[in-house]
Amino acid sequence: YVNGTSDTAFSPAANITRAQASALLVRMLKYTASKNEMRFKDVAANEWFYSEVKAAYDNDLIQGRSADIFDPCSNISRIEMANIAGRILQEKGYSLSTNGKSISFTDNVPSWGADNAKLMIEQGIMTMSQDDQFNSNYILTRADFAVILKNLSDILNK
């Protein structure tokens, strides 16, 4: 489900976009889009990512930036990815353990994503820095995303 940016390049240092992340997750999870109308006015039917973004939204993987804006070409941060992966794990029955709840970060992790960030650390999908920072606002590269996707896939396929 992970393709290169061309026939001969992967571009590991390039940032991953919301559209690319949606596509990779939908392919990994084998989700399909509903027949409902696309709600995002910035995702045109002729875009390569149309059906993947629709499937990601229809399956509650990723939300829009607003009710009608998806922002497909913007980058995705660690905390956004932690939230997405956390929803996937929760759907599969995973939850934060008592030990996981005691994980603390030395940097600011938004309250809306803190439990999912802890779940990512607890499950080994993501790591903290040596000084216990989650780095919520760090923009993921394609290489970062590929590692997270592999770790997530390994857990889901146990």
C-alpha positions as CSV (number, residue, x, y, z in Angstrom):
1,Y,0.0,0.0,0.0
2,V,3.0,2.3,0.1
3,N,4.2,3.5,-3.3
4,G,7.0,5.7,-4.4
5,T,6.6,9.3,-5.6
6,S,7.7,8.0,-9.0
7,D,8.8,4.7,-10.5
8,T,12.3,5.2,-9.2
9,A,12.0,7.4,-6.0
10,F,10.4,7.1,-2.6
11,S,11.3,10.6,-1.4
12,P,11.6,9.6,2.3
13,A,12.5,13.2,3.4
14,A,9.4,14.7,1.8
15,N,6.6,15.7,4.1
16,I,3.5,13.6,3.9
17,T,0.2,15.3,3.1
18,R,-3.3,14.7,4.5
19,A,-4.3,13.2,1.2
20,Q,-1.3,10.9,1.0
21,A,-1.8,9.7,4.6
22,S,-5.5,9.1,3.9
23,A,-4.7,7.0,0.9
24,L,-2.1,4.9,2.6
25,L,-4.3,4.2,5.6
26,V,-7.3,3.3,3.5
27,R,-5.2,0.9,1.4
28,M,-3.8,-0.7,4.5
29,L,-7.2,-1.1,6.1
30,K,-9.0,-2.0,2.9
31,Y,-11.7,0.6,3.5
32,T,-14.1,1.7,0.8
33,A,-16.0,4.9,0.3
34,S,-19.8,5.1,0.7
35,K,-22.0,6.3,-2.0
36,N,-22.8,9.5,-0.1
37,E,-21.8,12.8,-1.6
38,M,-18.3,14.2,-0.9
39,R,-18.7,16.9,1.8
40,F,-15.4,18.6,1.2
41,K,-15.4,21.3,-1.5
42,D,-11.6,21.2,-1.8
43,V,-11.6,17.5,-2.8
44,A,-12.6,17.4,-6.5
45,A,-13.8,14.2,-8.1
46,N,-11.0,14.2,-10.6
47,E,-8.2,14.3,-7.9
48,W,-6.2,11.0,-7.6
49,F,-7.0,11.0,-3.8
50,Y,-10.8,11.6,-4.1
51,S,-12.0,8.1,-3.2
52,E,-9.3,7.5,-0.6
53,V,-10.1,10.8,1.2
54,K,-13.8,10.0,1.0
55,A,-13.2,6.5,2.4
56,A,-11.0,7.8,5.2
57,Y,-13.7,10.3,6.2
58,D,-16.6,7.8,5.8
59,N,-14.8,5.4,8.1
60,D,-14.0,8.1,10.7
61,L,-10.2,7.9,10.2
62,I,-9.7,11.5,9.5
63,Q,-11.7,14.7,10.0
64,G,-11.9,17.8,7.9
65,R,-10.3,21.1,9.0
66,S,-13.9,22.4,9.0
67,A,-17.3,21.0,7.9
68,D,-16.5,21.5,4.2
69,I,-12.7,21.9,4.0
70,F,-10.4,18.9,4.1
71,D,-7.1,20.6,3.2
72,P,-5.7,17.6,1.3
73,C,-2.3,19.2,0.4
74,S,-1.4,20.3,4.0
75,N,1.1,18.3,6.0
76,I,0.2,16.0,8.8
77,S,1.6,16.3,12.3
78,R,2.6,13.6,14.9
79,I,-0.4,14.4,17.1
80,E,-2.8,14.2,14.2
81,M,-1.4,10.9,13.2
82,A,-1.5,9.7,16.8
83,N,-5.1,10.6,16.9
84,I,-5.9,8.7,13.7
85,A,-3.9,5.6,14.7
86,G,-5.5,5.8,18.1
87,R,-9.0,5.7,16.6
88,I,-8.0,2.7,14.5
89,L,-6.6,0.8,17.6
90,Q,-9.7,1.7,19.7
91,E,-12.0,0.4,16.9
92,K,-10.0,-2.9,17.1
93,G,-10.5,-3.1,20.9
94,Y,-7.2,-1.6,22.1
95,S,-7.2,0.9,25.0
96,L,-4.7,2.7,27.2
97,S,-3.7,0.6,30.1
98,T,-3.2,1.9,33.7
99,N,0.6,1.9,33.0
100,G,0.0,3.8,29.8
101,K,-2.0,6.5,31.6
102,S,1.0,7.2,33.7
103,I,3.2,8.2,30.7
104,S,4.0,11.8,30.9
105,F,5.4,14.2,28.4
106,T,7.8,17.1,29.1
107,D,6.4,19.1,26.2
108,N,2.8,20.4,25.5
109,V,0.7,17.7,24.1
110,P,-2.9,18.9,23.3
111,S,-5.5,17.5,25.6
112,W,-7.5,16.3,22.6
113,G,-4.7,14.0,21.6
114,A,-2.9,13.1,24.8
115,D,-4.4,9.7,25.4
116,N,-3.9,8.6,21.8
117,A,-0.2,9.9,22.0
118,K,0.2,7.8,25.1
119,L,-1.4,4.8,23.4
120,M,1.1,5.2,20.5
121,I,4.0,5.1,22.9
122,E,2.6,2.2,24.9
123,Q,2.0,0.1,21.8
124,G,5.4,1.0,20.3
125,I,3.9,2.6,17.2
126,M,5.6,5.9,18.0
127,T,8.4,6.9,20.3
128,M,9.3,9.8,22.6
129,S,12.5,11.7,22.4
130,Q,15.2,11.0,25.0
131,D,13.9,14.0,27.1
132,D,10.4,12.6,27.1
133,Q,8.9,14.9,24.5
134,F,6.3,13.8,22.1
135,N,6.9,16.7,19.6
136,S,3.2,17.0,18.7
137,N,3.7,19.6,16.0
138,Y,6.5,17.8,14.2
139,I,5.5,17.4,10.6
140,L,5.8,13.8,9.5
141,T,7.9,12.8,6.5
142,R,7.1,9.9,4.2
143,A,9.8,7.9,6.0
144,D,8.2,8.7,9.4
145,F,4.8,7.7,8.2
146,A,6.0,4.5,6.6
147,V,7.5,3.4,10.0
148,I,4.3,4.3,11.8
149,L,2.2,2.5,9.2
150,K,4.4,-0.6,9.5
151,N,4.2,-0.6,13.3
152,L,0.5,-0.1,13.2
153,S,0.1,-2.9,10.7
154,D,2.2,-5.3,12.8
155,I,-0.1,-4.7,15.8
156,L,-3.3,-5.1,13.7
157,N,-2.0,-8.3,12.1
158,K,-1.0,-10.1,15.3
